[in-house]
Amino acid sequence: MTDDKQAKLDDIKAQILKDKVCPELAEQATQLVFGDGNASAEIVFIGEAPGKNEDLKGIPFVGAAGHFLDEMLEMIDLKRPDIYITNIVKYRPPNNRDPYPEEKKAFLPYLQSQLEVIQPKVVVTLGRHATNCFLPDLQISKAHGQPKRVKLSLKEHKGDVLEVVILPLFHPAAALYNGSMRQTLIDDFARIPLIIQKIQ
């Protein structure tokens, strides 16, 4: 089953390249950073856009924020191969600027297709940009660590919905430079196994 899902994810990746999504971003990036991990994962982590290290390696979350994420995964007995990780925007914005609204909008259908294929139980949104793609009116400073049930209408099967639990968390990069936010993120992260258990 995972092989089948992986093939479908590869198709979505090929489609992004074929559709020439955000050509001006693609032009200045080294490569497309599509996603990485287990195609049948129960948990999908979504960041906002690749940074310098991600752009060079083609894998999301491989810099300092990624190492912190790996540490937190270990705290809850998970490793990278257990989860799937991606970003909304799949090319690195110049100078690590925030992704523009139109860039997020352009990539959103492909992100939704990724979620449709993987069918996770929990979607962990890392940071404001990722959170607001699914919960536009949410303030992450108030809602972090609080799971929300969301119905996403499916693109492939019109009329069907994918019900997922969204868990908004602070972005690991922000927590690296802010001691109190770091502890908050660790505490919020520790709730993930419990949330998964409740969904079973």
C-alpha positions as CSV (number, residue, x, y, z in Angstrom):
1,M,0.0,0.0,0.0
2,T,2.8,2.4,0.9
3,D,4.4,1.8,-2.5
4,D,1.2,2.7,-4.2
5,K,0.9,5.8,-2.1
6,Q,4.5,6.7,-2.8
7,A,3.9,6.4,-6.5
8,K,0.9,8.8,-6.2
9,L,3.1,11.3,-4.3
10,D,5.7,11.0,-7.0
11,D,3.0,11.9,-9.5
12,I,2.0,15.0,-7.6
13,K,5.6,16.1,-7.5
14,A,5.9,15.6,-11.2
15,Q,2.7,17.5,-11.7
16,I,4.1,20.6,-9.8
17,L,7.1,20.6,-12.2
18,K,4.8,20.1,-15.2
19,D,2.4,22.9,-14.1
20,K,5.4,25.3,-13.6
21,V,4.0,26.4,-10.2
22,C,5.5,29.8,-9.1
23,P,8.1,29.9,-11.9
24,E,9.8,33.0,-10.4
25,L,10.4,31.1,-7.2
26,A,11.5,28.0,-9.0
27,E,14.0,30.1,-11.1
28,Q,16.0,31.2,-8.1
29,A,15.7,27.9,-6.1
30,T,18.1,25.0,-6.4
31,Q,15.3,22.5,-6.6
32,L,11.8,21.6,-5.6
33,V,11.5,20.5,-2.0
34,F,8.5,18.3,-2.1
35,G,8.3,16.2,1.1
36,D,9.9,13.4,2.9
37,G,9.0,10.4,5.0
38,N,6.4,7.7,5.3
39,A,3.7,7.8,2.6
40,S,1.3,6.0,5.1
41,A,2.2,8.1,8.1
42,E,-0.4,8.8,10.8
43,I,1.2,12.2,11.3
44,V,2.1,14.8,8.7
45,F,4.1,17.9,9.7
46,I,3.7,21.0,7.6
47,G,6.0,24.0,7.6
48,E,5.9,27.1,5.6
49,A,8.7,27.0,3.0
50,P,12.2,25.5,2.5
51,G,15.2,27.4,3.8
52,K,18.8,27.4,2.6
53,N,19.7,23.9,3.8
54,E,16.4,22.4,2.5
55,D,16.9,24.1,-0.9
56,L,20.4,22.5,-1.2
57,K,19.4,19.0,0.0
58,G,15.9,18.8,-1.4
59,I,14.5,17.6,2.0
60,P,12.3,19.6,4.4
61,F,13.6,20.5,7.8
62,V,17.3,19.6,7.6
63,G,18.7,22.8,9.2
64,A,18.8,23.8,12.9
65,A,15.0,23.8,13.1
66,G,15.0,20.3,11.6
67,H,17.4,19.0,14.2
68,F,15.3,20.5,17.0
69,L,12.3,18.8,15.4
70,D,14.2,15.4,15.3
71,E,15.0,15.8,19.0
72,M,11.3,16.4,19.8
73,L,10.3,13.4,17.7
74,E,12.7,11.3,19.8
75,M,11.0,12.5,23.0
76,I,7.8,10.9,21.8
77,D,9.5,7.8,20.4
78,L,9.2,8.7,16.8
79,K,11.7,9.0,14.0
80,R,11.7,10.7,10.6
81,P,10.7,7.4,8.8
82,D,7.6,7.2,11.0
83,I,6.2,10.6,9.9
84,Y,5.8,12.6,6.7
85,I,7.0,16.2,6.5
86,T,6.5,18.9,3.9
87,N,5.9,22.6,3.5
88,I,3.1,24.6,1.9
89,V,5.4,26.3,-0.5
90,K,7.8,23.9,-2.2
91,Y,10.5,26.3,-3.3
92,R,12.8,28.4,-1.1
93,P,11.7,32.1,-1.1
94,P,14.6,34.4,-1.8
95,N,16.6,35.4,1.4
96,N,14.2,33.2,3.5
97,R,11.4,35.9,3.2
98,D,7.9,34.8,4.2
99,P,5.9,33.2,1.4
100,Y,3.5,35.5,-0.3
101,P,-0.2,34.8,-0.1
102,E,-0.4,34.0,-3.8
103,E,2.5,31.6,-3.5
104,K,0.8,29.7,-0.7
105,K,-2.5,29.7,-2.7
106,A,-0.7,28.3,-5.8
107,F,0.8,25.4,-3.8
108,L,-2.2,24.6,-1.6
109,P,-4.0,22.2,-4.0
110,Y,-0.8,20.1,-4.3
111,L,-0.5,20.0,-0.5
112,Q,-4.1,19.0,-0.3
113,S,-3.4,16.2,-2.8
114,Q,-0.5,15.0,-0.6
115,L,-2.8,14.8,2.4
116,E,-5.4,13.0,0.3
117,V,-2.9,10.3,-0.6
118,I,-1.4,9.9,2.9
119,Q,-4.7,10.1,4.8
120,P,-3.0,11.1,8.1
121,K,-4.9,11.2,11.4
122,V,-3.1,14.3,12.6
123,V,-1.7,17.2,10.7
124,V,0.7,19.2,12.7
125,T,1.1,22.8,11.4
126,L,4.4,24.4,12.3
127,G,4.1,28.2,12.6
128,R,1.6,30.8,11.6
129,H,1.7,30.4,7.8
130,A,1.0,26.7,7.8
131,T,-1.7,27.0,10.5
132,N,-3.6,29.8,8.7
133,C,-3.8,27.7,5.5
134,F,-6.2,25.4,7.3
135,L,-7.5,27.7,10.1
136,P,-7.4,31.2,8.6
137,D,-8.7,33.0,11.6
138,L,-6.6,31.3,14.2
139,Q,-4.0,33.1,16.2
140,I,-1.3,30.7,16.9
141,S,-0.2,32.4,20.1
142,K,-3.6,31.6,21.6
143,A,-4.4,28.2,19.9
144,H,-1.1,26.4,19.9
145,G,-1.2,22.9,21.3
146,Q,-5.0,22.7,20.9
147,P,-6.2,20.1,18.4
148,K,-9.0,21.1,16.0
149,R,-11.1,18.7,13.9
150,V,-11.2,19.9,10.3
151,K,-13.0,18.6,7.2
152,L,-11.1,19.1,4.0
153,S,-13.1,18.6,0.8
154,L,-11.3,16.2,-1.4
155,K,-10.1,17.2,-4.9
156,E,-10.1,13.7,-6.3
157,H,-13.4,12.5,-5.0
158,K,-15.8,15.4,-5.4
159,G,-18.2,15.7,-2.5
160,D,-16.1,13.5,-0.2
161,V,-14.2,14.9,2.8
162,L,-11.1,14.0,4.6
163,E,-11.5,14.5,8.3
164,V,-8.2,15.3,10.1
165,V,-7.2,16.7,13.4
166,I,-5.0,19.8,13.0
167,L,-2.6,20.5,15.8
168,P,-1.2,24.1,15.5
169,L,2.3,24.4,17.0
170,F,4.9,27.2,17.1
171,H,7.6,26.9,14.4
172,P,10.7,25.2,15.7
173,A,12.8,28.0,14.1
174,A,11.1,30.6,16.3
175,A,11.5,28.4,19.4
176,L,15.2,28.1,18.8
177,Y,15.7,31.8,19.6
178,N,13.1,32.1,22.4
179,G,13.6,30.0,25.5
180,S,10.1,30.2,26.8
181,M,8.6,29.4,23.4
182,R,11.0,26.4,23.2
183,Q,9.5,24.9,26.3
184,T,6.0,25.6,25.2
185,L,6.7,23.8,21.9
186,I,8.2,20.8,23.7
187,D,5.2,20.6,26.0
188,D,2.7,20.9,23.1
189,F,4.7,18.3,21.2
190,A,4.4,15.9,24.1
191,R,0.6,15.8,23.6
192,I,0.8,14.3,20.1
193,P,0.8,10.6,21.2
194,L,-2.3,11.3,23.4
195,I,-4.1,12.9,20.5
196,I,-3.3,10.0,18.2
197,Q,-4.6,7.6,20.9
198,K,-7.9,9.5,21.2
199,I,-8.5,9.3,17.5
200,Q,-7.9,5.5,17.2
